[in-house]
Amino acid sequence: MNDFKDLIGRLRKPVALLIAGTTLLLLATSTAAYDNSKDLFNRAELDSQQQRGAYLTRVGNCMGCHTARGGKPFAGGRRLTTTFGVFITPNITPDTETGIGNWTAADFWQALHEGKSPDGQLLYPAFPYTEYTKVTRQDADAIFAFLQSLPAVRQTNPSHTIRFPYNFRPLLYVWRALYFTPGEYVPDSSETAQWNRGAYLVQGLGHCNACHTSRTLLGGADNELTGGQIMGVNWYAPSLTSHLEAGN
């Protein structure tokens, strides 16, 4: 038994380094998507709300999903392959024809908080509104203000390719009844402000549970932060609670 514990102890550091290295590689890949000569996040002309939005946008890694490999930042077009089909991330630059230039702050809040488009159409949970619903209206408005400050990119992206019967949108009402409860993050009064800040970021914008959890056959989150296979790809997101994986 002691030999086994010693082995686990020796393995924990290399495994942690591997996980950290993989995370840094993913971040580097997404960050490299924009022209380094024009840092979109640290422009002098940003006001205080936009600066906060820039910080929150990085927390949520919005650019990582809404930027195709080699494409324009935030212009969408990235393919998300799942067992239900292929989802194409939308253009979230302020272009009025192909982006969200005609959206209001209320429209953006509705997308994050309720998982609905400006016209009320239900969004597919490939967009993790199940987590984003916890974001406060103040933070949502800051993110929207930053996105509206970006250079507008006119880019029409392909439509989703969703397999039957999942392409039948009314089924989303059933899915939401099973797996979606809208509501902002409620602080735990028994914990510290620092703990609550971390929980808010992990459960909300960080949407850690979107990857680091197992899924039901219908794609609903099963066990929070206990690790799971990423849908559609050969990659396992480790548990963030087990000391044998990425937890402490």
N, C-alpha and C positions, 0 to 999 in steps of 0.2 A: 504493500500500500504506500509506504514512504517513497519507494522508487517511482511509483506512478505519479505521486504528487510532485516529486522532483522533476519528472519529465514534463508535466504540465507547466511547472514554473519556468522551465527553460524555454518552452515553446511560446509562452505568452508574449514575450518581447518581440520575437521575430514575426509572429502573427499580427501583433499590433502595428509593427513597422510596415508590414505588407499592406494592411488596411489603410494606414495613413498615406503610404505611397500611392495606392490606387486612387484615393480621394484627391490627392494633390494633382495626379495626372488628369483626372476628370475635370478638375477646376481649371487647370492650365489649358486644356483643350477648349473649354467653353470660353475662357477669357481671351484666348488667341483669336477669337472670331472677329473682333473689331480692330480697326486700324489703331495701332499704338500711338500714332502721331496725333490722334485726336481722342483723348480719354473722355468718353461720354459721361463718366461718373464724377469727374472732378473739374467741371467747367466753371470758370470764374463768374459767369453770368447767372448761375443758379441761385435762386433765393433760398431762404431758410427752409421753407416747406419742400422745395424741390431737392435740396440737399438731403433732407431726412428721407425723402422718397427714394433717392439714389442708394442710400444705405439699406433701406428695406428691400429694394429691388435686388440687391446683391444677396441679402439674407435668403430671399426666396429663390435665388438663382433663375430669375425670369429669363435672362438672356440665354442661359444654357439650353432651355427647351425651345424658346422662340427664335432660334437662330439656326439655320441649316448649315451644314459643314461647308465652309468657304463662302457662306452667304452674308448678306447685310445684317448687322446687329438688330435684333428684335423684329425683323421682317418676316419671321415664321418660315414655314416650309420644311421644318424638320419632321422626319418620319418616326412615329412611335408605333412599333410593331407589337401587337398583343395577340392573345388567343382569340379575341373577338374581331380582329381585323387590323387595318393600318390607319392610324389617326395622323393627320397632318396639322402641325401647330400653326395657328393663325398669325397674321401680321398685326403687331400691337404698336406700330409706329403711328404718329398722328396723320397719316395720309387719309384724306377724306373719302377716297374711292375704295381703297383696298385695305386700309387699316382701321384704327379706331378714332380717327379725327373728328367724326360726327358724334362720338359718344359724349355723354355728360359724366360728371363725377358720380351721379346717382346710378347711371347705367353700369359703371365699373363696379360700384359697390354691390349692385344686384348680382353681377356675375360672380364675385367672390363670395358674397354672403348667402345667396340663394341658389347659385348654379343655374342662372337664367341669362339669356341674351337680352339685349335692349327691347326686343319685340316679345319677350316672355317665353321664347322657346327654351325647352329644357336642354342643358348642356350635358354632353357625355362626361362621365367622371374620369376620363383620361386627363381632363383638367381637374386638379385635386381640390375642388371646392369643398369637399368633405372636410378638409383641413383648413382651407382659406376662410371658411365661414367664421372661424374664431378671431380673425383679424378685426381690430376696432375700426370704426368708421373714420376716425382721425388718421390712422395709418393708411387705410385704403385711399383716402383723399390725397395723402402725400405721395403715394406710389403713382396715382393717376397724374398728379401734377408733374412728376418727373417724366413719365412716359410721354406726356404732351409736350415736353420741352425737347424731345429728341428730334433729330432730322427726319422729316417725313420720307418714307420709302414707298414708292409705288410698285407693289409686287403682288400679283395675284397668285395664290397658292392652289395646288390641286385640292379636290374634295377628299374627304375620308373614303376609305374603301372598307366598309363594315360588312361582315358576313351575315346572312340570314340565320336566325330571326332577329339578331341584335340590331339590325338596321331599322327595325320597326320601333320608332321613337316612343309610342305610347307605353312600351315596356319599361321605360325609364320611370314612370310613375310607381310601378311595382318595386323597382330597384331602390328608389328613394325612400319608399315606405319602410323598406327593410334595413337600409344602411345609412341613411342621411338624416341628421338632426341639426337644423340650422341654429346658430347661436354663437355670440361672441364668447371669448374666453372669460371665465369667471375666476378671479383670484382665490386661492386657498388661504383663508385668514390664519390658518395654523402654521403656515410656512413663511419664510422670509421674503422680502421684496426681490432679492436676487434669485431665489428659487422660482418665484412666480414669473419673473422675467424670462428665465430659461424655459420654463414650461410653456409660456406663451409662444416663444419662438419655435420650440420643438413641435408643439401640437398644431401651431398655426402656419405662419409663413415658411418655416423650415420644412414643413410637410414630411418629416422624417418617416412617419408611419406609412406614407404612400409607397415606400420601397421596403422598409425594414419590418415587414409583417407578412404572415402567410395569408392566402386568399381563399375564399370559398369558390365553388364552381361558378358562381355568378359574379365573381370579382369583388366581393365585399371584403373589407378588412376583417381578419379573424382574431388574431392575438396581437395586442399592441406592442410594437417594438421588439418582438421576440424573434425576428429574422424571417426571411422568406425568399422564395425564388421569384426573380423579376419576371413578370409575364412577358412571354414572347422572345426572351433572350436567355442565353446560357450563362446566367450570372446570379449568384446568390448574395443577397444583402444580409450581412450578419446580424445576429441579435445584438441589441444595444443594452440588454439587461443581463445577459449571461456572462460570467467571468471567463468562461471557456471560449468566448468569441470576442466581441468588442466591448462588452460591459466591464464594470469594475468588480 
